[in-house]
Every structure is written in structure tokens, then in C-alpha cells.
Amino acid sequence: MLGAGIVSEVFDARGPELPPFDFALCTDRPGRVRTDVGLPLVVEHGLDRLAGADLVIALPWAGFRTPPAPAVLDALRAAHARGALVAAHCVGAFALAAAGLLDGRRATTHWRFAGLLAERHPEVAVAPDALYVDEGTVVTGAGAAAGFDLCLHLLRREYGAATANAIARDLVLPSHRDGGQAQYLAAPVPEDSGDERLADVLAWARENLHEPLPVAELARRALMSRRSFARRFAASTGTTPHAWLLGLRLSRAEELLETTDLPVEEIARAVGFGSAAVLRAPFVRRRGVPPRAYRRSFSRTS
């Protein structure tokens, strides 16, 4: 039920300023489907509804240890073969693996079942700590609430950061979480005064991306040594200060490219890269195209 709720919320109609998604739930046996919370869900569409879909997301289901019906696997293969983007949330990855769509690719699933996926499908390179893995035409996401991360990534990839951010704000979600599942496996970091200081420093950093923001300065503001700051930062975010800042700077650059007419050189300085030349390399690694090409594809001001 959670998986169905996540995708239906993210791809809900939200007015003319956002993409008009045509969302539908499908199954090989239309009708009443019993969910894991006991409530029945009426699914009106059969597998024929997949024939015209641009995006197909396989949702988790209780019987994932048994491969889906042959008709389901054929429908997934056919969708992928005709060029649809095929994704999976949580143990929905087992359906894509059974269809052979993950062969030779990296993939993720709920951390609890990552070992089982690797055992059942040794041809798949399982990444148990990832929130999502993008392999181009096939994208897999981790379990439970990571379905939001998967869907927002798909929106960011296809429609740009501004659209993903707008929908994330509507859902009261962060538009992008750094790190991976590993940060959620152990008990959360205690909410002591050090965590409050860390939260304040991260908020300050978001508002001052134009500054150099060395780790020593962040640690000083958090009233910690560099070593303590790095350790607590990793425990809280699942990543390093450098990786966190890089992702934040690039996300802000994407949004400014989409929503303003500022020159790329000015955007680069505003988000802390110093110059367009310095921004270009990490931007290309993240998006596959340079900033100016990205603006041509996603600009809302043209």
C-alpha cells in the first residue's frame, strides 16, 4: 500500500505549471487486490495499459520470492524493448530481475533483501547501500520511503530540478537525499546538542553556497574538531561534507539554470564553483551534458 501511495502522490495532477501526468495502476488480473494493510484496492487496468506508457514502475508485492506470471514478465520486456523507462521500487526489483532486465546491470532493492536478490540473480550487480541506481533505461530504488527518492530522481532526470523541487515541496520532502541505505540501518544518532549544532551549520551552509565552506570552517561553527565533525556528519547524512556540498551546489546550479536567465559564469560563482570552467566538469559527470546544454533542455524562461 505504501508503494502505491508513493507513486500516486508523486505523479498526481498538480495544475498547469507542472507536467500533466497520466497515472494508472495496472495488474495482470484487474479487480480487487488485497493490500498488506488489509484494505482492498480496486485496480481497473490490465497489462494492456502498459503498451503506451512512457514509464513503468514495478511495485513491491508480498509474493516477490516467486517470479511473477509469464504475462507480467513479457509485458515488462515489451515495454523496455519499445523504449519505455522501466523502474522498480523496493522488492519490485525482483520482477525486473526475473524478466532479465537487470542482467549485467547494477541494481538495488530493500537492504533486507539485497542478499537474496544477489543470490537468486548472480548476473545482477546488487548495490545494497544505494537509495536508487540509474542504469539509463532501467532504474531501481531501495525500500519503503526511498520510493520517494526514486520518483523524485526520475522527475529530476526527465523534467529538471525545478519540477522535482516543486513536487517535493508540495509533499513536504527534501528534493534530494545524499548518502544511502546504510545511514538508516543502525539506530539514529541521538538528538543531543551536537546534532542541533550540526543542523544549524547545514542550514547556514545552504544559505552561503557562494562561500568556500571548507570543512574546518563548518566544524568551527559546529563547535567540534574536524574529526568529530566528519564522524558526526557521516552518521547523520551517510556521506562526507565534501560530497554533500558538491551535491547541494550542483542542485542549486540546476535550479538557477532552469528558472533564471543569469549567465552561467554568474551561476557558477553564486553556488561556490568560482567560474563556469570549474562548474563544467562536475556538472557533466552528474548530468551528462554541460550547463548550457542543460539550460536549453530544461529552461523555463525561454
N, C-alpha and C positions, 0 to 999 in steps of 0.2 A: 504493500500500500504506500509505503514511503517513496519508493522509486516512481510509482505512477504519479504521486503527488508532486514530486520534484519536477519532473519533465512537464507536467501540465501547467504548473505555476510559471516556470521559466518561459515556456512558449505560448503563454496566454496572450490574447489580443490586448494591446495597451494604447490604442489610438494611432492617429495618422503620423505622429512623429517617429514611430518605431516600426520595424518590419512587420507586415501583416502575416503572421504565421498561420498556416492551415494545419492544425494539430488533430491527430486521431489516434486512438488506441486500437490495436489490431490483435487478433489471435487466430489460431488455426480452427478453433471451434467457437464461433460467436455465440453470445448469450451470457448467462450469469456465471461469473468467475468468483470463486470464494477466495478471499484475501487472507493474509497471515494474521490480520486482526479480527477475523471472523465476519467482517462485513462483506456482503456480496457486491460485486462490481459488474454492471452490465456493459459488455463490450459488443458494440454493434457491427464492427467491421471485421471481415476475414482477411486472409493473406493477399487477396487481390488488391487491397488498398495500398499495398507496398509498391505496386507496379509503377506508380507515378511519384513516389516520394523522393525528395532530394536528400533527406536524412532519415536513417532508420536506426533507432536505438533499442537494443535488446535489454530488457529489464530483468532484474533478478527474480527467480522463482524457486519455490521450495524444493522442487524435484530436480535441481540442477545437476545432481550426481548421475542422473540418467539422461542421455542425449535427447534433444527434442525430436518430435516427429519428423520423418523424412521430408514432409511438405514444408516444414518450417526451415529446415536446412537448405532446401532447394530455393526457397524464397529469398533467404539471406544471400546465397550465392548469386542469384539472378540480379538482385538489387545492386550488389557490388560490381558485377560484370557490366551492367549498363551505366555505371558511373556514379551511383548514389554514394554518399558518405555513410559508412556503416560504423556505428559506435556501440559500446556496451557499458552498462552501469553495474558495478559490483559483480556478482556471480553470473550476470548476463554474459560475461566473457567466455564462460564455458560453452555457450551456444555458438559464439563466433569460432571458438577453437574446434568444436565438433564439425562445423561447416568447412574447416580448413582455411579460414580467412586469416588466422593468426600464424600460420606456418611461416617460419623464417623471419618473424617479426617480434619486436618487443611488445609486451602487454602487461597490464596489471589487473588486479581484482581485489576483493576484500583481503586484508592481510591474513585473516584467519584461514583462508582457503588458497593462498598463493602456493603453498607447498603441494596441495592436491592438484592444482592446475598444472604445475611443472611436472608432477609425476604422471598424470594422465596424458599430457601432451608435451613430450620432451622436445618436440620441434619448435616449441614456443619459448622465447627468452623472457621469462617472467621477472618483472621488476616489482618486488613485493612492497617497496617503500614509497613508490610513486603515487601521487594523488591522481594523475592521469598520464597516459602515454599516447602521444600523437605520432602515428606512423603514416601520415598522409591521408590515404583513403579509408583507413581503419584507425579508430581511436577508442581506447579503453580507459575506464575510470575505476577508482577504488570504491569501497563500500560506503553504505549509509549516506551521511551528509556530503560526502565527496562527490555525490551525483551533481550537486550544485557547482562544484569546481569544474567538473567535466562539461556541463552545459554552458557555463559562462565562458569556458575556454573556446568552445565551438562558436559561440556568438562573437567573441573577440577575434577569432581567426577569420570568420566569414564576413562580419559586418563592422569590425573595428572596435577599439577600446571604448569610444563614447557610447555606443549602443549597449555593450556589455555593462558598462558602469551605470547607465541609466536603469537597466533592468535590475542590477544588483542593489542599487539604492532603493528601488521600489520594493524589493524583497528584504530589505534591511540586512544585506550581506556584504562582506568585503568583496570587491570585484576580482581580487586575486590573492590567493594564499600561497606564500612561499613555503618551501620545505616539503615534507612528505608524510606518509602514514606513520613513520617512526615516532614522530613527535606526539602521537596520540596513544601509543601502546602502553606506556608506563603511566603511573599516577601523575596528574598535572602538577606543575610547580606550585608550591604553597603560595598563597596570596599574602605575602608579607610586604613590608615597606620597600624592600628592594625591588619587588615586582611593580609596585606603584611608581617608583622612580624610573624603572625601565620603560613603562608605558608612557610616562611623561616625556622621556627622551625621544622615544619613537615618534610621538606626536609632534615634538619640536622638529625632528629631522624632516618629517613630511612637509612642514611649512618652510623649510630652509634648504631645499634641494639645490639652490643656486650656490650654496656654500660648499667648500671642500669636504666637510664632515669626516675627518679622519677618526679612526676608532678611538684614539687617545682622547679626543675631544668628547666623543659620546660617552666614554667611560667616566671622564671627569664630571660631566653633567649628571651622570647617574650615581656619583659619589662611590665609585668602585675602582678597583685596579683593572688594568686591561685584561688580565687573565680571568678575573671573576666576572667581568662584564661579558667576555666572549663565552664563558661557560653558561652563564645565566641566559644570554641571548639565544644560544643554541637550544637550551632546554625549553625556552618559551616559544621559539619560532621554527625550530627544526632546520635552521640554516645559519650561515655566517653573516656578520654585519655587512661584509662586502657584497655578498650575493643578494642580500635583502635590499641594500641601497641601489644596486645595479638594476634589479627588477623594478623598483619604485621609480627610478629615474626614467627607465625606458617606457614604463606605462604612462607616466606623465608626458613624455615626449610624444607618444602615440596620440594621446588625447588632444594635445595642442596642435599637432599636425592635422587632425580631423576637424577641429572646431574653430581654429583661428587662421588668419592669413599672415601670421608672424613669419618672417624669414627663418629658414632652417638654422642659420647661424645664431639668431637670437633665441630660438627654442633651445638649442644646444647649451647656450650659456645659462638660460633660465632653469634648466634641470641639472646643471652641475657638470656637464661634459667639457665646458670651456670653449669648444669650437665644433663646427659641423664635421670637420675631418675626424675628430676624436669620437663623435657620436656614431659615425657611419658604420664602423666595424662591428660593435656590439649590436647595433640595430639590425644589420644584415644577418648576423648569427641568429637573432631572435625571430625575425620576420621573413628572412629570405630575400628581401628587397631593400634598397637604400631608402632613406627617409622621403626623398622627393617622389619616388615611385609609389611609396605607401600613401602619400598625400593624394596623388592622382586617383588612387583606387578608393579611398575612404573619406575624402574631404566632404564636409557638409556645407562648406562656404562657397563652393563653385556652382 
